[in-house]
Amino acid sequence: MKIISAYAYWNNIIRHIPKIRRYSLGIKIDCLFSDIIELVSMAQFSTVERTEILTKAIAKNDCLKSMLYVLFELKGIEEKDFMELAQKAEEVGRILYGWKNQPIKNLQKNARQKPLA
């Protein structure tokens, strides 16, 4: 899963963040990663509430991207690390958004294929 590889990359970076940033923004970013992983796991096993869960995961991912940007602006991480994490978070967002819209697309396909009479 892309989110887990992004978290693994983050886990290698967090120990190099200055202490003042690590224990504020670093912890918040770590919690956001954990929340997204938890929500993705829940969405895999829930068909009824999947759209709602994925909406929450997308919101958390957007917040994660914002927090990473703030950390970068405060010189908490290097530009190459920020770019790598931002790219991974963007990719996770595209996957989540596509997964959220998948049931809608499938319903539209089925509606076109079924005869009305």
N, C-alpha and C positions, 0 to 999 in steps of 0.2 A: 504494500500500500504506500502511496506517495506521502501521505501524512506521517507515516512512521519513519520513512527515510528523511523527511524534513526535520522531524524531531531528533533523530540520531545526529544530523548535522548540527542542529542547535545545541545538543548536549555536549558536543565537542567544543563549541564556541563559548558556552556560558562560563566556563572556568577562567577564561581570559578577559572577561569583562571587569572593569574596575569595580571594586567592592561596593562603593556607594550606589552604583547603577545595578549591580548584580542582585542586591537585596531589595530593590524596589521594582524597577522595570523588568529585570531578569526573572524575578519570581512571578510577576504578572504574566509575562510571555510564556513561561513554563506552564502556568495554570491554564492559559488559553490553549496551548498544545494538548494538554491532558483532556480538557473539556471537548475539544474537537474529536480526538480519538475516541472518547467515550460516546459522543453523539453518533459518530459513524458506526460504531459497534452496535448501538441501539437501533439505528436505521436498518442495519442488515437483517435484523431479526423481527422487525415490526413492519407489517404491511399496512396496517390501518393508520398509524400515526406517522408514517415515513415522511410525508411531505412536510409536516410540522417540525419534525426532528431535523430534517435537512435544512429547513429555513433557519433554525437556531444555529446549526453548524456553519452555515454560510455567514451569518451575522458574526459569529465568533471568529471566523477566518478573516473577515474584513477588519475586525478589531485587532486581530493579530498583526495584519499588515500595517495598520496605523501605528501600533506600539513598536514594531520593528523600525519604522521610519523615525519615530521619536528617539529611539535608542541610538540610531545612526546619527541623527542631527546633534545629539548630545555627546557625540564622539565616544559612545559606548562600544561600538563595534566598527571594524574596518569596512571600507567600501566594498571590497570583494565579497566579504561574508554577508553584508547586507544584500548585495545584488543576488547572491546565490539563494539566500533565504526568501527574498522577495519573489524570485522566479518560482521557487518551489511552492510558496503560498499561493501564488497566482494560478499555478497548475492545479493545486488542490481545489481552489475555488471554481475553476472551470469544470473539474470532474464532479464536484458537489452540485453545481448548477445544472449540469447535464443530467445527473442522476435524479435530481428533483423534477426536472421537466420530462423525464422519460415516461412516466405513467400518462401524462397528458398527451404526449405524442402517440403512444400506443392506443389510447382511447379514440383519438382522432382517426387513426388508421383503421381501426375496427369499425368505426361509424361509417367510413367511406366504403368499406368492403361489404357490409351487410345490406341486403336488399330491404327496402322499406315495406314491401307487401308480405 
